[in-house]
């Protein structure tokens, strides 16, 4: 896809449904193990990709294509 100015738009082009996001989130929370017990992604890679490599502000960081935020129990 291209912007109205003709620039290539490379981010955010996934066509995911809510259930796809749920499955992806569950895979991350379960350290890369699918609901059927198969390991799809290494736990090491998940830790790496969700570790911020840049800080956007005091609350938000950015890992490998993942925004991260720390929440405290209030």
N, C-alpha and C positions, 0 to 999 in steps of 0.2 A: 504494500500500500504506500501511497505517497500523500503528502500534505497538499493543501491547495497551492503551495509555492513549489511543488515538485520535489520536495525533500523526502527521502526514504524514511518511512516510519517503521522501525524495526521492533519496537517494544509494545507489549500489550495486545498482541494479535491472536491470543488464544481464545478459542470458542468453548469455554468450559461452563458446565451447568453447576448448580449448587451442589448436587450429589458428587460431581467430580472434585470440587473443592473439598468436600467432606472426606472423600477417600484419600486425597492427597494429604490433608491435615492429619488424618488418622495414621497414615503411613509414617509421617514425621514423628508424631507422638509415640508411635510404637517402635521407634528406632529402626525403621526400614523394613519391618516384617509385615507382610500382607495378612489379611484376615484368615487366609487359608494356611498360614504358617510359613510360607515361602519368604526368604529374604530377597528383597528387590533392590535395596540400596544399603550400603554399609553404614553402620552406626557412626563410624569415624567420619565419613563424608557428610552425614547429616549434621554432626557437631560442627564441622568446618564451615558448611554453607550457611548455618544459622548463627555463626559468630560474627558480630559486626566487624567489618574492615574499615568502615567510615562512620562517623557520627554526624547525623543531620542536625541534631540539636541535643539538648541535655537528656531528652527522653527517647529519641528515635535513633537507631543505628541501621546500617545496611550491610548485609552479608552478601553472599553470592546469589543475587536475584531475590533476596528475602529481606523485607523490612522487619526490624526487631524492635520490641518495646518492652521495658520492664514495668510490671504492674505491682503495686503493693496492696496488701489486704488492708482495707480500711475498717 
